Amino acid sequence: MLLSDMKGFSKIRFWIIAAFITIALIGNVIMFSKFNEWSTLYRVEVKRTAMQVEENGPSSIDLEACEYVSAITEFEPGMYLNNDYVVASYDDKLYAVEYSPQSSMSPIFITDAILLLFFVFLLIALFLIDKKIVRPFNSMSDMTVDLAKGNLSKPIKAEKSKIFGKFLWGMDMLRENLEASKKRELDYQKEKKTMILSLSHDIKTPLSAIELYTKALEDGLYDSKEQRCEALQGILRNVNDIKNYAGEINKLSRDDFLKLDVNVKEAYLDDVISDIEIYYKEKLSVLHTEFHIEEHDNSLLVCDPDRLIEVLQNIIENAIKYGDGKKIAISFDDEEDCKLISVFNTGIAPDDTDTENLFDSFYRGKNVGNVPGSGLGLYICKNLLRKMNGDVFCSRSKEGFVVTAVLKKA
């Protein structure tokens, strides 16, 4: 792929240079044809001036009106003049009619010099485009193919170019994150399988005991009431053990299975909100959804700005997916040493039961309908905000639904 792209650019470069040279040659042909016209003109003017000198004398010539004749001087044999000249006689005296035909070539020389300079700049520009854009872009094309194939172990070569350097650095970070996510997923699946095998083994013990107690009761092996009560107590103990195992499975399923790295520092609220506004103002206008951001002060927050943008994006995406599409608004409030950022959307809000569980993993409200989703968006928001020493909660309103992110002020 790299080779084919390089050949394509080489062809383009060849045709650009060939076109430039062709245009330059055509221009020179045109200018030289004009120069021949100029040559004829200067000869006509010099001849006419010499004839006029021979007829009426040098005083009859207006040099300012002449384009090529520069001076008329009295001439003596053997005399040296700096310019080309022809000799005319008047009143038994010789006069040199000086002229400068070479001045007509100067436009051609100047034009050719400009074209040559431009040609040099063109070659330099094509070389830099090849080195700084085409080659790095081709390397990026190979990189995206590797990522698509799942080859995440191959590092992306750093590029010093200002054009692609930061992009390649970001892509390498993406590759590392994908590789880490893949490893975490494999580890998680391994732990999950190990856990299932372990729990399956552990559950067999109380199940076997229950089976024995039940069979003994069925066969009437216990003669006294006390023995039967002890058997029933044994069954209950083993049932409780199974319940504990089930609770452990349920707890493990709700534990944090996503590794969410957070780099907590200080960041200004305006920097976060401006990025959100730039992205969603255009997107929501296309969807014909009213989008409003309330006036706010530029508070200094303790957070990871990139992760906070991710949190707000998750909340707004939920508002787009599950709202009625009429309005989404962001408002702000202060509570002691915290900043509250609320995202409101119109539409049918989840009921009270849903609002209690919306921030659990894989939980989806009853109002989602046929809208696809994973049930992880708000769960991720909660975990990210808590790692930033913040929190998140939701509430219902008459017109819709509100999700509020709580962050500490610096």
C-alpha positions in Angstrom: 0.0 0.0 0.0 2.8 2.3 0.9 4.6 1.6 -2.4 1.4 2.2 -4.5 0.7 5.5 -2.7 4.3 6.6 -3.3 4.1 5.8 -7.0 0.8 7.7 -7.2 2.4 10.8 -5.6 5.5 10.4 -7.9 3.2 10.5 -10.9 1.4 13.6 -9.7 4.7 15.3 -8.9 6.0 14.4 -12.5 2.9 15.8 -14.2 3.1 19.0 -12.1 6.7 19.6 -13.0 6.1 18.7 -16.7 3.1 21.1 -16.8 5.2 23.9 -15.3 8.0 23.4 -17.7 5.6 23.3 -20.7 3.9 26.5 -19.6 7.4 28.2 -19.1 8.5 27.1 -22.6 5.3 28.3 -24.2 5.6 31.6 -22.4 9.2 32.0 -23.6 8.2 31.2 -27.2 5.5 33.9 -27.0 7.9 36.4 -25.4 10.6 35.8 -28.0 8.1 36.3 -30.8 7.2 39.6 -29.2 10.9 40.3 -29.0 11.2 39.9 -32.7 8.4 42.4 -33.1 10.3 44.8 -30.8 13.5 44.2 -32.8 11.7 45.3 -36.0 10.3 48.3 -34.2 13.6 49.6 -32.9 15.2 49.2 -36.4 12.4 51.2 -37.9 12.7 53.9 -35.3 16.5 54.1 -35.7 16.3 54.3 -39.4 13.6 56.9 -39.4 15.5 59.0 -36.9 18.7 58.8 -39.0 16.8 59.9 -42.1 15.2 62.8 -40.1 18.7 63.9 -38.9 20.0 63.9 -42.5 17.0 65.9 -43.7 16.4 68.4 -40.8 19.4 68.1 -38.5 19.7 66.7 -34.9 17.7 69.5 -33.4 14.6 68.3 -35.1 14.6 65.1 -33.0 12.6 64.9 -29.7 14.5 62.2 -27.8 11.8 62.0 -25.1 9.4 60.8 -27.7 11.8 58.1 -28.8 11.6 54.6 -27.2 14.9 53.2 -28.4 17.1 56.1 -29.5 18.9 57.4 -26.5 21.2 60.1 -27.8 22.4 62.0 -30.9 26.0 63.1 -30.7 28.5 64.7 -33.1 30.7 61.9 -34.5 34.3 61.7 -35.5 36.0 58.8 -37.1 37.6 56.5 -34.5 35.4 57.8 -31.8 34.2 55.1 -29.2 30.7 55.1 -27.9 29.2 52.9 -25.1 25.9 52.2 -27.1 25.2 50.8 -30.5 24.8 53.6 -33.1 24.3 54.4 -36.8 25.9 57.4 -38.5 23.9 60.1 -40.3 25.4 63.2 -42.0 23.9 66.7 -42.0 25.4 69.9 -43.1 28.8 68.3 -43.8 28.9 66.9 -40.2 28.6 63.3 -39.0 26.2 62.4 -36.2 25.9 59.2 -34.2 22.4 58.1 -33.5 22.8 55.9 -30.4 20.2 53.3 -29.5 19.7 50.5 -27.0 18.0 47.4 -28.6 19.1 45.1 -25.8 16.7 46.8 -23.3 13.9 45.0 -25.0 15.2 41.7 -23.7 14.9 42.7 -20.0 11.3 41.6 -19.6 12.2 38.1 -20.9 15.1 37.9 -18.5 13.1 39.1 -15.5 10.2 36.7 -16.3 12.5 33.8 -16.7 14.3 34.6 -13.4 10.9 34.7 -11.6 9.9 31.4 -13.2 13.1 29.8 -12.2 12.7 31.0 -8.7 9.2 29.8 -8.6 10.3 26.4 -10.0 12.9 26.1 -7.2 10.2 26.8 -4.6 7.9 24.3 -6.3 10.5 21.6 -6.1 11.2 22.4 -2.4 7.4 22.4 -1.7 6.9 19.0 -3.4 9.9 17.6 -1.5 8.5 18.8 1.8 5.0 17.5 1.0 6.5 14.1 0.2 8.6 14.0 3.4 6.3 15.7 5.9 2.8 14.6 4.6 2.9 11.7 2.1 5.3 9.4 3.9 3.9 9.9 7.4 0.4 9.5 6.0 1.3 6.3 4.4 2.8 5.0 7.6 -0.5 5.9 9.3 -2.4 4.0 6.7 -0.4 0.9 7.6 -0.9 1.6 11.3 -4.7 1.7 10.9 -4.7 -1.6 9.0 -2.7 -3.2 11.8 -5.1 -1.8 14.4 -8.1 -3.1 12.4 -6.5 -6.6 12.2 -6.0 -6.5 16.0 -2.2 -6.2 15.9 -1.9 -4.1 19.0 1.6 -5.0 20.1 3.4 -3.2 17.3 4.4 0.3 18.5 3.7 3.3 16.3 6.8 5.1 15.2 7.0 8.7 16.6 6.9 11.5 14.0 8.5 14.9 14.7 6.3 16.5 12.1 4.1 19.2 13.5 1.4 18.1 11.1 1.1 14.5 12.3 3.3 14.3 15.4 0.6 14.9 17.9 -1.9 12.7 16.0 0.5 9.8 15.9 1.2 10.2 19.6 -2.5 10.1 20.3 -2.9 7.0 18.0 -0.1 5.3 19.9 -1.9 6.0 23.2 -5.1 4.6 21.6 -3.1 1.5 20.6 -1.7 1.1 24.1 -5.2 1.6 25.7 -6.7 -1.0 23.3 -3.9 -3.4 24.1 -4.4 -2.9 27.8 -8.2 -3.3 27.4 -7.7 -6.5 25.5 -5.4 -7.8 28.2 -7.9 -6.7 30.9 -10.7 -8.5 29.1 -8.6 -11.7 28.8 -7.7 -11.5 32.5 -11.4 -10.8 33.4 -12.6 -13.7 31.3 -9.9 -15.9 32.9 -10.9 -14.8 36.4 -14.6 -15.2 35.5 -14.0 -18.8 34.3 -11.9 -19.5 37.4 -14.6 -18.1 39.7 -17.4 -20.1 38.0 -15.4 -23.3 38.4 -14.6 -22.5 42.0 -18.2 -21.6 42.9 -19.5 -24.7 41.0 -17.2 -26.8 43.1 -18.1 -25.0 46.3 -21.9 -25.2 45.7 -21.7 -29.0 45.1 -20.9 -29.5 48.8 -24.1 -27.9 50.3 -26.2 -29.4 47.4 -24.8 -32.9 48.2 -25.7 -32.4 51.9 -29.2 -31.2 51.0 -29.6 -34.2 48.8 -28.5 -36.6 51.6 -30.8 -35.0 54.2 -33.7 -35.0 51.7 -33.2 -38.7 50.8 -32.9 -39.6 54.5 -36.1 -37.9 55.3 -37.8 -39.5 52.2 -36.6 -43.0 53.3 -37.7 -42.4 56.9 -34.3 -42.9 58.4 -34.9 -40.4 61.1 -37.2 -42.0 63.8 -37.5 -39.2 66.3 -38.8 -35.7 65.8 -35.5 -34.3 67.1 -33.5 -36.1 64.4 -35.9 -34.8 61.7 -35.6 -31.3 63.1 -31.8 -31.6 63.0 -32.0 -32.7 59.4 -34.2 -29.8 58.5 -31.8 -27.4 60.3 -29.0 -29.0 58.2 -30.9 -28.4 55.0 -31.5 -24.7 56.0 -27.8 -24.2 56.8 -26.8 -25.5 53.4 -29.6 -23.4 51.7 -28.1 -20.4 53.4 -24.6 -21.3 52.2 -26.0 -21.5 48.6 -27.7 -18.1 49.1 -24.3 -16.7 50.3 -22.6 -18.0 47.1 -25.4 -16.5 45.0 -24.9 -13.2 46.8 -21.2 -13.3 46.2 -21.8 -13.9 42.5 -24.2 -11.0 42.4 -21.7 -8.7 44.2 -18.9 -9.7 41.9 -21.1 -8.9 38.9 -21.7 -5.4 40.2 -18.1 -4.7 41.2 -15.9 -2.4 39.0 -14.8 -4.6 36.1 -13.6 -1.6 34.0 -10.2 -0.1 34.7 -10.8 3.6 34.5 -7.6 5.6 34.9 -8.0 9.2 36.1 -5.4 11.9 36.3 -6.8 14.4 38.9 -5.5 17.9 38.6 -6.8 21.5 38.5 -8.8 22.6 35.4 -11.0 25.6 34.5 -14.7 24.9 33.9 -14.7 27.1 30.8 -12.1 24.8 29.1 -14.4 21.8 29.6 -17.7 23.5 28.7 -16.2 25.1 25.5 -15.2 21.7 24.2 -18.7 20.4 24.9 -20.3 23.4 23.2 -18.2 23.2 20.1 -19.1 19.5 19.6 -22.8 19.5 20.5 -23.9 22.9 19.2 -23.5 21.7 15.6 -24.7 18.1 16.2 -27.9 19.1 18.0 -28.7 21.8 15.4 -28.7 19.1 12.8 -31.1 17.1 15.0 -33.2 20.3 15.4 -32.8 20.0 19.2 -32.7 23.2 21.2 -29.3 23.4 23.0 -28.7 25.9 25.8 -25.8 26.4 28.1 -26.4 28.7 31.1 -24.1 31.5 32.0 -21.5 30.5 34.5 -18.4 31.6 36.3 -15.1 30.1 35.3 -14.5 28.0 38.4 -11.3 26.1 39.0 -12.2 22.5 39.5 -10.3 19.5 40.9 -10.8 16.9 38.2 -9.4 15.2 35.1 -10.6 17.5 32.4 -10.6 14.8 29.7 -12.5 12.4 31.9 -15.0 15.2 32.9 -15.6 15.8 29.2 -16.2 12.1 28.8 -18.7 12.1 31.7 -20.7 15.0 30.2 -20.6 13.4 26.8 -22.1 10.2 28.2 -24.8 12.2 30.0 -25.7 14.2 26.9 -25.6 11.2 24.6 -28.2 9.6 27.0 -30.3 12.7 26.9 -30.2 12.5 23.0 -31.1 8.8 23.0 -33.8 8.7 25.6 -35.2 12.3 25.5 -37.9 13.5 23.1 -35.4 15.6 21.1 -36.9 19.0 21.9 -34.5 20.5 24.3 -31.2 19.8 26.1 -29.8 22.3 28.6 -26.7 22.6 30.8 -27.0 24.6 34.1 -24.7 25.2 37.0 -25.0 25.7 40.7 -22.8 26.0 43.7 -23.1 24.0 47.0 -20.5 24.7 49.7 -17.1 23.8 48.1 -18.7 21.9 45.1 -19.7 22.8 41.6 -22.8 21.2 40.3 -23.2 20.7 36.5 -26.7 19.6 35.5 -27.8 18.2 32.1 -31.6 18.5 31.5 -33.6 16.9 28.7 -37.2 17.0 27.9 -39.2 13.8 27.6 -40.5 10.9 29.7 -38.3 10.5 32.8 -37.5 7.1 34.4 -39.7 6.1 37.3 -38.5 6.1 40.9 -37.4 2.5 40.8 -35.3 3.1 37.8 -33.6 6.3 39.2 -32.4 4.2 42.2 -30.6 1.7 39.9 -29.6 3.8 36.8 -26.0 4.0 37.9 -25.6 0.3 38.3 -23.7 -1.6 35.6 -25.8 -3.1 32.8 -29.0 -1.6 34.2 -31.4 0.0 31.8 -34.6 1.9 32.6 -38.0 0.8 31.6 -38.4 3.9 29.4 -35.7 2.9 26.9 -38.0 1.2 24.5 -36.3 -0.2 21.5 -33.3 2.1 21.8 -30.1 0.0 21.8 -27.6 0.5 24.7 -25.3 -1.4 27.1 -26.4 0.1 30.4 -22.8 1.2 31.2 -22.9 4.9 30.3 -24.0 6.3 33.7 -22.2 3.5 35.5 -18.9 4.8 34.0 -19.9 8.4 34.9 -20.4 7.4 38.5 -17.0 5.6 38.7 -15.1 8.4 37.0 -16.6 11.1 39.2 -16.0 9.2 42.4 -12.3 8.8 41.4 -12.3 12.6 41.0 -13.7 12.9 44.6 -17.1 13.9 43.1 -20.4 12.2 42.6 -23.5 12.1 40.4 -27.2 11.8 40.9 -30.4 12.1 38.9 -33.8 13.5 39.5 -37.2 13.8 37.7 -38.9 17.0 36.8 -42.3 17.9 35.3 -40.8 18.5 31.9 -38.2 15.8 31.8 -35.1 14.4 33.4 -31.9 15.8 35.1 -28.5 14.3 35.7 -26.2 16.3 37.9 -22.4 15.9 38.2 -20.9 17.1 41.5 -17.2 18.2 41.5 -14.9 19.7 44.1 -13.7 23.3 43.6 -10.0 23.9 43.9 
